[in-house]
């Protein structure tokens, strides 16, 4: 899904992509795709402990906190 979005949007480098998700699968997918930001958000289905065990760059309280990471 991530790579499909990259192709459809004409993005040249997957490292320019940020992925935010609430499941371990989201974080694994973002990491495997090569996204430079892979953020787990705690407002969804998986717990902090589950998300921390998955590959990630950030764990955020909510997706609303993502802009601060991107602009940071």
N, C-alpha and C positions, 0 to 999 in steps of 0.2 A: 504494500500500500504506500509506503514512504517513497520507494523508488519510482512508483507510478506517478505520484504527485510531482516528484523532481522532474521527470521527463515531460509531463504535461505542462509544467510551468516554465520549462526551458532553463532550469537552473544548471549551471555548468559544474558546480562542485557541491557534492553532498555535505561537505563540511560547513556549508553556509546554512544548513538546515537545523532547526531546533525541533525536538520531539518532546512533547509533554504527555504523560499518560498516568493512569491510575492502576495499572496492572503490571505484573512482572513481564508479561508478554510484550507490552508496549515498550518497556525499557530495553528488553533484549532486541526487539525489532529495530529500535532507534540506534542501538550500538552496532548491530550487524550492518545496518544501512550506511553507517559512517557519519552520522550526525555529530556535530561538535558539541551540542547541548542535548543531553538526555535527562529530562527532569521527571521525577516521580512526584505526583501530587496526592496529598493525603485526604482529599475530599471524595475519594472513590471507594472502590471495592477492596483494595488490599491495604494491609496495615503498614506502619512505618517499618517494622522489622522485616516484613516480606519484601518491601521495596528496597530496603538497604542491602539485602542479600543479592539483589539483582545488579547488573552493571548500570551505573548511572553517573551523572556529573553533579546532580543536585537533587535534594528532596525538599519539596516546597509544601507549605501548609495548604495552598490553593493555587489553581492556575492563574488567579489574579496576581500572584507574585512573580509570574514569568517575565513581564516587561522589565522589572528591575534587574533581573539576571541578564537579559539581552542588552539592556542599555548600560549596565553596570560598569 
